[in-house]
Amino acid sequence: VTANTHRNIATAHDDQKFGFGVASGEAAEAVRLILRSGRLDLRGLHSHIGSQILDLDGFTLAARRALDLLAEIAAEHGVALPELNLGGGLGIAYTSADRPLAPGVLAGHLRTVVSAGCADLGLPPPRLAVEPGRSIVGRSGCTLYRVGTVKPRAGLRTYVAVDGGMSDNIRPALYDGVYSARLAGRVSPAGPMLSRVVGKHCDAGDVVVRDDYLPADLRRGDLLAVPGTGAYCRSLAHNYNHVPRPPVVAVRDGQARVIVRGETEADLLRLDVG
Ligand SMILES: Cc1ncc(COP(=O)(O)O)c(C=O)c1O
Protein backbone atom coordinates (compact mmCIF):
# COMPACT_ATOMS: atom_id res chain seq x y z
CA VAL A 1 0.00 0.00 0.00
CA THR A 2 1.53 3.30 -0.99
CA ALA A 3 0.38 5.88 1.51
CA ASN A 4 -0.06 9.38 0.19
CA THR A 5 2.73 10.91 2.25
CA HIS A 6 6.51 11.55 2.16
CA ARG A 7 8.51 8.44 1.18
CA ASN A 8 10.44 8.43 4.49
CA ILE A 9 7.25 7.97 6.50
CA ALA A 10 5.47 5.54 4.13
CA THR A 11 5.93 2.11 5.67
CA ALA A 12 3.77 -0.38 3.78
CA HIS A 13 5.34 -0.96 0.38
CA ASP A 14 7.71 -3.81 -0.48
CA ASP A 15 10.94 -1.86 -1.00
CA GLN A 16 11.64 -0.81 2.61
CA LYS A 17 12.49 -2.35 5.97
CA PHE A 18 9.13 -2.80 7.70
CA GLY A 19 6.71 -5.68 7.92
CA PHE A 20 6.00 -8.86 6.01
CA GLY A 21 5.29 -8.70 2.28
CA VAL A 22 1.85 -9.98 1.34
CA ALA A 23 2.32 -10.46 -2.42
CA SER A 24 5.64 -12.26 -1.82
CA GLY A 25 3.95 -14.79 0.50
CA GLU A 26 6.08 -13.76 3.50
CA ALA A 27 3.05 -12.86 5.62
CA ALA A 28 1.35 -16.20 4.90
CA GLU A 29 4.60 -18.01 5.77
CA ALA A 30 4.92 -16.06 9.03
CA VAL A 31 1.37 -17.12 9.92
CA ARG A 32 2.23 -20.77 9.20
CA LEU A 33 5.33 -20.59 11.40
CA ILE A 34 3.42 -19.01 14.29
CA LEU A 35 0.54 -21.49 14.11
CA ARG A 36 2.99 -24.38 13.96
CA SER A 37 5.17 -23.11 16.81
CA GLY A 38 2.83 -24.23 19.58
CA ARG A 39 4.27 -21.44 21.75
CA LEU A 40 2.86 -18.33 20.09
CA ASP A 41 -0.76 -17.19 20.17
CA LEU A 42 -1.67 -15.51 16.89
CA ARG A 43 -4.26 -12.85 17.74
CA GLY A 44 -4.60 -11.17 14.37
CA LEU A 45 -3.01 -8.95 11.74
CA HIS A 46 -1.42 -5.54 12.05
CA SER A 47 -0.77 -2.95 9.39
CA HIS A 48 0.69 0.54 9.64
CA ILE A 49 0.92 2.23 6.25
CA GLY A 50 2.67 5.43 7.26
CA SER A 51 2.24 8.80 8.92
CA GLN A 52 0.69 12.21 8.30
CA ILE A 53 -1.93 10.85 5.91
CA LEU A 54 -4.72 13.25 5.01
CA ASP A 55 -6.97 11.08 2.82
CA LEU A 56 -8.83 7.79 3.10
CA ASP A 57 -7.48 5.89 0.08
CA GLY A 58 -4.44 4.25 1.68
CA PHE A 59 -6.37 3.24 4.81
CA THR A 60 -9.13 1.72 2.67
CA LEU A 61 -6.70 -0.29 0.57
CA ALA A 62 -4.78 -1.47 3.66
CA ALA A 63 -8.00 -2.64 5.35
CA ARG A 64 -9.09 -4.52 2.22
CA ARG A 65 -5.69 -6.19 1.80
CA ALA A 66 -5.66 -7.21 5.46
CA LEU A 67 -9.16 -8.69 5.15
CA ASP A 68 -8.12 -10.63 2.04
CA LEU A 69 -5.23 -12.06 4.05
CA LEU A 70 -7.56 -12.91 6.95
CA ALA A 71 -9.75 -14.78 4.45
CA GLU A 72 -6.73 -16.66 3.04
CA ILE A 73 -5.68 -17.61 6.56
CA ALA A 74 -9.22 -18.80 7.35
CA ALA A 75 -9.28 -20.90 4.16
CA GLU A 76 -5.81 -22.44 4.72
CA HIS A 77 -5.91 -22.98 8.48
CA GLY A 78 -9.60 -22.95 9.40
CA VAL A 79 -9.09 -20.12 11.93
CA ALA A 80 -10.80 -16.72 11.98
CA LEU A 81 -8.26 -14.43 13.63
CA PRO A 82 -10.08 -12.24 16.16
CA GLU A 83 -8.16 -8.93 15.84
CA LEU A 84 -7.28 -6.49 13.09
CA ASN A 85 -5.02 -3.56 13.97
CA LEU A 86 -4.93 -0.87 11.27
CA GLY A 87 -2.14 1.17 12.85
CA GLY A 88 -1.77 4.93 13.07
CA GLY A 89 -1.11 7.59 10.49
CA LEU A 90 -3.98 10.04 10.85
CA GLY A 91 -2.52 13.41 9.90
CA ILE A 92 -2.96 16.81 11.52
CA ALA A 93 -2.96 20.38 10.18
CA TYR A 94 0.49 21.98 10.20
CA THR A 95 -0.63 24.97 8.15
CA SER A 96 -4.00 26.58 7.52
CA ALA A 97 -3.97 24.90 4.08
CA ASP A 98 -3.98 21.34 5.52
CA ARG A 99 -7.39 19.65 5.73
CA PRO A 100 -7.00 16.61 8.04
CA LEU A 101 -9.65 13.93 8.38
CA ALA A 102 -11.65 14.05 11.59
CA PRO A 103 -10.93 10.93 13.73
CA GLY A 104 -14.64 10.06 13.72
CA VAL A 105 -14.73 10.15 9.92
CA LEU A 106 -11.77 7.78 9.62
CA ALA A 107 -13.14 5.48 12.34
CA GLY A 108 -16.59 5.33 10.74
CA HIS A 109 -15.07 4.71 7.33
CA LEU A 110 -12.85 1.87 8.59
CA ARG A 111 -15.80 0.21 10.31
CA THR A 112 -17.83 0.41 7.10
CA VAL A 113 -15.00 -0.97 4.95
CA VAL A 114 -14.29 -3.79 7.39
CA SER A 115 -17.96 -4.73 7.90
CA ALA A 116 -18.64 -4.76 4.15
CA GLY A 117 -15.42 -6.68 3.44
CA CYS A 118 -16.20 -9.30 6.09
CA ALA A 119 -19.71 -9.76 4.70
CA ASP A 120 -18.26 -10.26 1.17
CA LEU A 121 -15.61 -12.70 2.36
CA GLY A 122 -17.82 -14.60 4.81
CA LEU A 123 -15.62 -13.67 7.80
CA PRO A 124 -16.78 -12.80 11.32
CA PRO A 125 -15.91 -9.10 11.88
CA PRO A 126 -12.62 -8.90 13.84
CA ARG A 127 -12.11 -6.60 16.81
CA LEU A 128 -10.71 -3.42 15.27
CA ALA A 129 -7.79 -1.54 16.81
CA VAL A 130 -5.98 1.62 15.75
CA GLU A 131 -2.75 3.22 17.02
CA PRO A 132 -3.03 6.96 16.47
CA GLY A 133 0.00 8.89 17.68
CA ARG A 134 0.42 12.31 16.13
CA SER A 135 -3.32 12.98 15.89
CA ILE A 136 -3.58 12.66 19.70
CA VAL A 137 -0.59 14.75 20.76
CA GLY A 138 0.59 16.75 17.74
CA ARG A 139 -1.61 19.78 18.28
CA SER A 140 -0.90 19.93 22.00
CA GLY A 141 2.61 21.27 21.46
CA CYS A 142 3.80 24.66 20.25
CA THR A 143 7.47 25.66 20.08
CA LEU A 144 8.52 29.18 21.06
CA TYR A 145 11.67 30.57 19.49
CA ARG A 146 13.49 33.83 20.02
CA VAL A 147 14.51 35.68 16.84
CA GLY A 148 18.28 36.17 16.58
CA THR A 149 18.85 37.73 13.16
CA VAL A 150 16.65 38.99 10.34
CA LYS A 151 18.35 38.94 6.95
CA PRO A 152 16.52 40.14 3.81
CA ARG A 153 17.59 38.56 0.51
CA ALA A 154 16.50 41.03 -2.15
CA GLY A 155 13.94 39.61 -4.56
CA LEU A 156 13.82 36.29 -2.70
CA ARG A 157 12.68 36.28 0.92
CA THR A 158 13.79 37.24 4.42
CA TYR A 159 15.72 34.72 6.50
CA VAL A 160 14.73 34.76 10.15
CA ALA A 161 17.22 32.86 12.33
CA VAL A 162 16.04 31.59 15.72
CA ASP A 163 17.61 30.11 18.85
CA GLY A 164 16.73 26.48 18.00
CA GLY A 165 16.29 24.51 14.81
CA MET A 166 16.92 20.99 13.58
CA SER A 167 18.01 19.83 17.05
CA ASP A 168 14.51 20.48 18.47
CA ASN A 169 12.60 19.81 15.24
CA ILE A 170 14.26 17.63 12.64
CA ARG A 171 11.10 16.92 10.64
CA PRO A 172 11.69 19.59 7.95
CA ALA A 173 15.23 18.29 7.33
CA LEU A 174 14.27 14.60 7.62
CA TYR A 175 11.20 14.50 5.41
CA ASP A 176 10.23 18.00 4.34
CA GLY A 177 7.90 18.52 7.31
CA VAL A 178 5.93 21.71 6.76
CA TYR A 179 5.21 24.18 9.56
CA SER A 180 3.89 27.68 9.99
CA ALA A 181 5.05 30.50 12.28
CA ARG A 182 3.32 33.40 14.00
CA LEU A 183 4.69 36.42 15.81
CA ALA A 184 3.96 35.93 19.51
CA GLY A 185 4.37 38.38 22.36
CA ARG A 186 3.34 41.55 20.52
CA VAL A 187 0.85 42.71 17.93
CA SER A 188 2.33 44.15 14.76
CA PRO A 189 0.67 46.68 12.43
CA ALA A 190 3.22 45.86 9.66
CA GLY A 191 2.37 44.17 6.36
CA PRO A 192 3.36 40.59 5.45
CA MET A 193 6.93 39.62 4.59
CA LEU A 194 7.76 36.33 2.84
CA SER A 195 10.02 34.61 5.34
CA ARG A 196 11.99 31.45 5.95
CA VAL A 197 12.57 30.60 9.59
CA VAL A 198 15.94 28.88 10.00
CA GLY A 199 17.82 27.42 12.95
CA LYS A 200 21.20 28.07 14.55
CA HIS A 201 22.97 24.96 13.27
CA CYS A 202 25.72 24.83 10.66
CA ASP A 203 23.55 23.35 7.89
CA ALA A 204 21.75 25.15 5.08
CA GLY A 205 19.06 22.49 5.50
CA ASP A 206 18.44 23.65 9.07
CA VAL A 207 15.00 25.05 8.29
CA VAL A 208 12.13 25.33 10.77
CA VAL A 209 9.49 26.92 8.51
CA ARG A 210 10.26 26.90 4.80
CA ASP A 211 7.72 29.50 3.67
CA ASP A 212 5.39 31.72 5.63
CA TYR A 213 4.48 35.37 5.94
CA LEU A 214 5.66 37.21 9.03
CA PRO A 215 5.23 40.92 9.85
CA ALA A 216 7.69 43.13 7.96
CA ASP A 217 8.80 44.86 11.17
CA LEU A 218 10.05 41.56 12.69
CA ARG A 219 13.19 42.21 14.74
CA ARG A 220 15.81 40.59 16.92
CA GLY A 221 14.33 39.53 20.26
CA ASP A 222 10.82 38.87 18.93
CA LEU A 223 9.14 35.63 19.91
CA LEU A 224 7.90 33.25 17.21
CA ALA A 225 5.37 30.48 17.86
CA VAL A 226 5.45 27.35 15.69
CA PRO A 227 2.31 25.27 16.34
CA GLY A 228 1.79 21.54 15.88
CA THR A 229 5.07 20.44 17.47
CA GLY A 230 3.60 18.04 20.05
CA ALA A 231 4.55 14.91 18.07
CA TYR A 232 7.91 13.78 16.70
CA CYS A 233 9.74 16.91 17.88
CA ARG A 234 10.75 16.50 21.53
CA SER A 235 10.94 12.74 20.99
CA LEU A 236 13.31 13.25 18.02
CA ALA A 237 15.28 16.07 19.64
CA HIS A 238 19.04 15.61 19.75
CA ASN A 239 22.28 17.42 20.58
CA TYR A 240 23.66 18.17 17.13
CA ASN A 241 26.43 20.80 17.42
CA HIS A 242 26.17 20.19 21.18
CA VAL A 243 23.12 22.39 21.35
CA PRO A 244 21.24 21.62 24.60
CA ARG A 245 17.60 20.63 24.28
CA PRO A 246 15.08 23.24 25.46
CA PRO A 247 12.69 22.80 28.40
CA VAL A 248 9.09 21.60 28.05
CA VAL A 249 6.51 23.82 29.69
CA ALA A 250 2.96 22.66 30.39
CA VAL A 251 0.23 25.26 30.21
CA ARG A 252 -3.23 24.87 31.71
CA ASP A 253 -5.89 27.44 32.57
CA GLY A 254 -3.39 30.26 32.14
CA GLN A 255 -0.81 28.63 34.44
CA ALA A 256 2.61 27.53 33.14
CA ARG A 257 4.83 24.91 34.73
CA VAL A 258 8.16 23.42 33.62
CA ILE A 259 7.70 19.67 33.25
CA VAL A 260 11.06 18.89 31.61
CA ARG A 261 13.91 21.25 32.46
CA GLY A 262 16.19 22.51 29.73
CA GLU A 263 19.52 20.78 29.24
CA THR A 264 22.72 22.44 30.40
CA GLU A 265 26.29 22.12 29.21
CA ALA A 266 26.95 20.02 32.31
CA ASP A 267 24.28 17.58 31.09
CA LEU A 268 26.02 17.35 27.74
CA LEU A 269 29.42 16.72 29.30
CA ARG A 270 28.37 14.28 32.01
CA LEU A 271 29.06 11.19 29.88
CA ASP A 272 32.61 12.26 29.07
CA VAL A 273 35.06 10.14 31.05
CA GLY A 274 38.13 12.21 30.27
C1 LIG B 1 3.50 0.70 14.25
C2 LIG B 1 3.11 2.13 14.43
N1 LIG B 1 1.85 2.43 14.82
C3 LIG B 1 1.46 3.72 15.02
C4 LIG B 1 2.33 4.75 14.83
C5 LIG B 1 1.84 6.17 15.06
O1 LIG B 1 1.76 6.86 13.85
P1 LIG B 1 1.10 8.31 13.76
O2 LIG B 1 1.76 9.18 14.76
O3 LIG B 1 1.40 8.74 12.35
O4 LIG B 1 -0.37 8.16 14.02
C6 LIG B 1 3.65 4.49 14.41
C7 LIG B 1 4.61 5.59 14.17
O5 LIG B 1 5.72 5.44 13.73
C8 LIG B 1 4.05 3.15 14.20
O6 LIG B 1 5.29 2.83 13.81
Ligand as a Chemical Component Dictionary entry (heavy atoms), coordinates in Angstrom:
data_LIG
# 
_chem_comp.id                   LIG 
_chem_comp.type                 NON-POLYMER 
_chem_comp.pdbx_formal_charge   0 
_chem_comp.three_letter_code    LIG 
# 
loop_
_chem_comp_atom.comp_id 
_chem_comp_atom.atom_id 
_chem_comp_atom.alt_atom_id 
_chem_comp_atom.type_symbol 
_chem_comp_atom.charge 
_chem_comp_atom.model_Cartn_x 
_chem_comp_atom.model_Cartn_y 
_chem_comp_atom.model_Cartn_z 
_chem_comp_atom.pdbx_ordinal 
LIG C1 C1 C 0 3.499  0.700 14.252 1  
LIG C2 C2 C 0 3.115  2.129 14.432 2  
LIG N1 N1 N 0 1.854  2.430 14.822 3  
LIG C3 C3 C 0 1.456  3.718 15.018 4  
LIG C4 C4 C 0 2.334  4.755 14.834 5  
LIG C5 C5 C 0 1.837  6.174 15.057 6  
LIG O1 O1 O 0 1.760  6.861 13.850 7  
LIG P1 P1 P 0 1.100  8.307 13.756 8  
LIG O2 O2 O 0 1.763  9.176 14.761 9  
LIG O3 O3 O 0 1.397  8.736 12.348 10 
LIG O4 O4 O 0 -0.372 8.155 14.020 11 
LIG C6 C6 C 0 3.653  4.493 14.405 12 
LIG C7 C7 C 0 4.605  5.588 14.169 13 
LIG O5 O5 O 0 5.715  5.444 13.729 14 
LIG C8 C8 C 0 4.048  3.146 14.203 15 
LIG O6 O6 O 0 5.291  2.833 13.808 16 
# 
loop_
_chem_comp_bond.comp_id 
_chem_comp_bond.atom_id_1 
_chem_comp_bond.atom_id_2 
_chem_comp_bond.value_order 
_chem_comp_bond.pdbx_ordinal 
LIG C1 C2 SING 1  
LIG C2 N1 SING 2  
LIG C2 C8 DOUB 3  
LIG N1 C3 DOUB 4  
LIG C3 C4 SING 5  
LIG C4 C5 SING 6  
LIG C4 C6 DOUB 7  
LIG C5 O1 SING 8  
LIG O1 P1 SING 9  
LIG P1 O2 DOUB 10 
LIG P1 O3 SING 11 
LIG P1 O4 SING 12 
LIG C6 C7 SING 13 
LIG C6 C8 SING 14 
LIG C7 O5 DOUB 15 
LIG C8 O6 SING 16 
# 
